[in-house]
């Protein structure tokens, strides 16, 4: 593009002889109209023109298509402007009078840059496709590994229960053969205990699946805690464990799934009570404490603490791993796995600290579960 008709004509003839298809324009306005209509990959423009100058045209072209190659034409006195144009990503500049050799070199450089950009774009697209495919395969492999881990964990839990059922069945059969009432009662208790385990395992698995479909609403954070305390007080009394409640009455309502939080607290309190009942060296006064307190920005912290036994540090790192249990053959590891999943779904945190004689589980929840719009607060 040039405002001098003679130069435009000479350039057109030279470029067409070189095999290029050429559009010409007498000013920048007309040049932009042609560019928008035909999108030529290379533009050649004079720097000094009436109205919009060559550098302003260069900027406008780059806004329309950052990949366009722009060659600047300049007189000997406009070298500084030509150098300035390079800062705005001009491809090259040639000086008047224009020689065929200089024109060929400038055009060759422009096409080399275009080819390089296209190759880079193609490589980037192929790389993105490769990354997407590798990611898809990795996700599939991780899912397969997770399925395998789940199957292995379930198999281990079911195997333990099956062993208990076989043992109970054997004792029951011996009681029938020998007409021994004590054997009959022992065998029945063993069967009943393992049937309860099967029921609990089924419920845990169903609850784990439901953790993906939480129902958020406004509730007072002390509500789930009080329900768990009321539900577990008889069991605690039967185990000779003191169940203490320490609620923060200054707490405000939060947005959560109260039923899911109830299940989390129930799991932790049940584990704490069982730890006290299983620990032979428990203190004279065995105690489980359930607490709530306010944390930053309207959130809540729940703590479940017991003064029985403790969890080895090596086990603490694995507690929330799928199907890991510190209860040996009697545990499935689903309870804490479910608890962590629910807490994660709320955008909260769960942790444990344990030393000889004390274990402290902490759940921290934000005022509103992540990704949930604020609801009207109601107690």
Secondary structure, DSSP 8 states (H G I E B T S, - for coil): --S-HHHHHHHHHHHHHTT------SSHHHHHHHHHHH--SEEEEESS-SSS-HHHHHHHHHHH-TT-EEEEEE-GGGHHHHHHHHHTT--EEEESS--HHHHHHHHHHHHHHHHHHHHHHHHHHHHHHHHHHHHHHHHHHHHHHHHHHHHHHHHHHHHHHHHHHHHHHHHHHHHHHHT-HHHHHHHHHHHHHHHHHHHHHHHHHHHHHHTTS---EEE-HHHHHHHHHHHHHHHHHHTTEEEEEE--TT---EEE-HHHHHHHHHHHHHHHHHHHHH-TT--SSEEEEEEEEE-GGG-EEEEEEE-SS---HHHHTTTTSTT--SSGGG--SHHHHHHHHHHHHTT-EEEEEEETTEEEEEEEE-SB-TT--------
